[in-house]
Amino acid sequence: MLADGANISLFPLNVVLFPGMMLPLHIFEDRYKSMINACLGGDQIFGVVLAKNKLAQSENVVDVYTDDLYNVGTTARITAVEHLDDGRMNLITIGQERFTIKGVAASEDDFLVGQVKPFPMQGSGDPARIDNMVQKLKPLVQEYINYLADVSGEDLSNATLPTDPAALAYLAGTAVQGPLPDKQQLLSAETLSALISKTVRVLDRENQILAYMLKAYQAHQQIERLPFVDYSLN
């Protein structure tokens, strides 16, 4: 458990990590090799935050401020490491706790260290209301997975959806191919009801977009399959 005011290494990325979700990483920069080696020698966690701009990922982090990062991130625990040549590493990490950033500073090895505060989900509210919201969310998640399966050609028929409402919403947030700020809004939800409500809105929009794209693709395929005709050259 994070303590209020704890200092943890921060990894600004173009990705939103949700609690309970997996994030593979390839570590190749010297500064992040140092950061990960320090994590491996300690509690094996660091913070993943969404970068707002290119400055957040610059080589000189002394000029990076909290305004260059989205305020809510997730701790990542290292669960597997593959050591490669030149100190490079492949990692498997799992998202754990949400946190808010109170301040940032540059380490001696030029990676960010953040002073953070735990950001736990607030009260779940009326169980009956949450259950009704989940009944709206679950078919939207299943519909989205079905669209992804159709587009990718993968067989996802055996996929089992989480029963925990927050885990279901976080799975949807991870799967959604939409804009990163939308994913960040899901991560930043203060309550379970807000999380589910926002996820329903995002999925409803994304399902409509995917349905349109799939129909357009199928129509294009039908055009390509028209029988051969000896067209006039006139």
C-alpha positions in Angstrom: 0.0 0.0 0.0 1.2 3.5 -0.9 1.6 5.9 1.9 0.5 9.5 1.6 3.6 11.5 0.4 5.5 8.4 -0.7 8.2 8.9 -3.3 8.2 6.5 -6.3 9.9 6.4 -9.7 7.7 7.6 -12.5 7.6 6.4 -16.1 5.8 8.8 -18.4 4.4 6.9 -21.3 1.9 7.2 -24.1 -0.3 4.6 -22.4 -2.9 4.5 -19.6 -2.3 1.6 -17.2 -5.4 0.4 -15.2 -5.3 -1.5 -11.9 -5.2 -5.3 -12.5 -4.2 -4.9 -16.1 -1.0 -6.2 -17.7 1.6 -3.9 -19.3 4.6 -5.4 -21.2 7.5 -3.0 -21.5 10.8 -3.0 -23.4 13.5 -1.1 -21.4 16.4 0.3 -23.5 17.2 3.9 -22.3 20.1 4.0 -19.8 18.1 6.1 -17.3 15.2 3.6 -17.3 17.6 0.7 -17.0 18.8 2.4 -13.8 15.3 3.0 -12.6 14.2 -0.6 -13.2 17.3 -2.0 -11.6 16.6 0.1 -8.5 13.0 -1.2 -8.5 14.3 -4.8 -8.8 16.5 -4.3 -5.8 13.7 -2.9 -3.8 9.9 -3.2 -3.8 9.6 -3.8 -7.6 7.1 -1.0 -8.2 7.1 2.2 -10.1 4.4 4.6 -11.3 3.1 4.7 -14.9 1.6 8.1 -15.9 0.3 9.4 -19.2 2.5 12.1 -20.7 0.7 15.3 -21.8 3.4 16.4 -24.2 6.8 15.4 -25.6 8.6 17.4 -22.8 7.4 14.8 -20.3 9.5 12.2 -22.1 12.5 14.4 -22.9 16.1 13.4 -22.0 16.4 16.2 -19.5 13.7 15.7 -16.9 14.9 18.5 -14.7 12.6 20.7 -16.9 9.5 18.5 -16.5 6.8 19.7 -14.2 3.5 18.2 -12.9 1.6 20.2 -15.6 3.4 18.0 -18.2 1.8 14.9 -16.8 -1.7 13.7 -16.2 -2.3 13.9 -12.5 -3.6 10.3 -11.9 -1.4 7.3 -12.5 -1.1 3.7 -11.5 1.6 1.8 -9.8 3.1 -1.1 -11.8 4.6 -4.2 -10.1 7.2 -6.1 -12.0 6.2 -9.7 -12.3 8.6 -11.1 -14.9 12.0 -9.9 -16.3 13.9 -11.0 -19.4 17.5 -9.7 -19.4 18.9 -8.8 -22.8 22.2 -7.6 -24.3 23.5 -4.2 -23.2 21.4 -4.2 -20.1 18.1 -4.0 -22.0 15.1 -5.7 -20.4 11.7 -7.0 -21.3 9.3 -6.7 -18.5 5.8 -7.9 -17.6 4.1 -5.6 -15.2 0.7 -5.5 -13.5 -1.2 -2.4 -12.6 -2.0 -2.0 -8.9 -2.9 1.2 -7.0 -4.0 4.5 -8.4 -2.3 7.6 -7.2 -2.3 11.4 -7.7 0.9 13.3 -8.2 1.7 16.0 -5.6 5.1 16.9 -7.0 8.0 15.7 -9.2 11.8 15.9 -9.1 14.6 14.7 -11.2 16.8 11.8 -10.0 20.5 11.7 -10.4 20.0 9.2 -13.3 17.6 11.6 -15.1 14.3 9.8 -14.5 11.4 11.4 -12.7 10.6 10.7 -9.0 7.1 11.7 -7.9 5.7 12.5 -4.5 2.3 10.8 -4.7 -0.9 10.3 -2.7 -3.1 7.1 -2.9 -6.2 7.6 -4.9 -8.6 4.8 -3.9 -12.0 4.3 -5.3 -14.6 6.1 -3.2 -17.7 4.4 -1.8 -19.5 2.1 -4.3 -22.9 3.6 -3.6 -26.3 1.8 -3.8 -25.5 -1.9 -4.7 -28.8 -2.2 -6.7 -27.9 0.9 -8.7 -24.4 -0.4 -9.4 -25.9 -3.8 -10.5 -28.2 -2.1 -12.9 -25.3 -0.1 -14.4 -23.2 -3.2 -14.8 -26.1 -4.8 -16.7 -25.8 -2.0 -19.2 -22.0 -2.2 -19.3 -21.5 -5.9 -19.7 -23.2 -6.3 -23.1 -21.3 -3.3 -24.4 -18.0 -4.8 -23.4 -19.0 -8.1 -25.0 -20.1 -6.3 -28.2 -16.8 -4.4 -28.4 -14.8 -7.7 -27.9 -16.9 -9.2 -30.7 -16.1 -6.3 -33.0 -12.4 -6.6 -32.2 -12.6 -10.3 -33.0 -14.3 -9.7 -36.3 -11.8 -7.1 -37.3 -8.7 -9.0 -36.2 -9.9 -12.5 -37.2 -9.1 -13.8 -33.7 -11.3 -16.3 -32.0 -12.3 -14.6 -28.7 -15.4 -16.7 -28.1 -13.9 -18.2 -24.9 -13.1 -14.9 -23.4 -14.4 -14.6 -19.8 -15.4 -11.2 -18.6 -14.6 -10.2 -15.0 -17.4 -10.3 -12.5 -16.0 -7.4 -10.4 -17.6 -4.1 -11.7 -14.3 -2.1 -11.5 -12.3 -4.8 -13.1 -14.8 -5.0 -16.0 -14.6 -1.3 -16.6 -10.8 -1.3 -16.4 -10.7 -4.2 -18.9 -12.9 -2.2 -21.2 -10.7 0.9 -20.7 -7.6 -1.2 -21.7 -9.3 -2.8 -24.7 -10.7 0.5 -26.1 -8.8 1.8 -29.1 -10.0 5.3 -28.7 -8.1 8.5 -27.7 -5.8 8.3 -24.7 -7.5 11.3 -22.9 -10.7 9.2 -22.9 -8.9 6.3 -21.2 -7.4 8.8 -18.7 -10.9 10.0 -17.8 -11.8 6.5 -16.9 -8.7 6.0 -14.8 -9.4 9.3 -13.0 -13.0 8.5 -12.0 -13.5 9.1 -8.3 -16.4 6.7 -7.7 -17.4 3.3 -9.0 -20.6 4.7 -10.4 -18.8 7.5 -12.2 -16.3 4.9 -13.6 -19.1 2.7 -15.0 -21.1 5.6 -16.3 -18.1 7.0 -18.2 -17.1 3.5 -19.5 -20.7 3.0 -20.9 -20.5 6.3 -22.7 -17.1 5.6 -24.2 -18.0 2.1 -25.3 -21.3 3.1 -26.8 -19.5 5.6 -29.0 -16.7 3.2 -29.9 -19.1 0.4 -30.7 -20.9 2.7 -33.1 -17.7 3.7 -34.8 -16.5 0.0 -35.1 -19.9 -1.1 -36.4 -19.7 1.6 -39.1 -16.1 0.7 -40.0 -16.9 -3.0 -40.2 -19.9 -2.4 -42.5 -17.7 -0.2 -44.7 -15.0 -2.9 -44.8 -17.5 -5.6 -45.6 -19.1 -3.5 -48.4 -15.6 -2.9 -49.8 -15.0 -6.7 -49.8 -18.2 -7.3 -51.7 -17.2 -4.8 -54.4 -13.8 -6.6 -54.8 -15.7 -9.9 -55.2 -17.9 -8.7 -58.1 -17.8 -11.2 -61.0 -15.5 -10.5 -63.8 -17.0 -8.4 -66.5 -15.5 -7.6 -70.0 -15.8 -3.8 -69.7 -15.8 -1.7 -72.8 -12.8 0.5 -73.3 -14.9 3.3 -74.7 
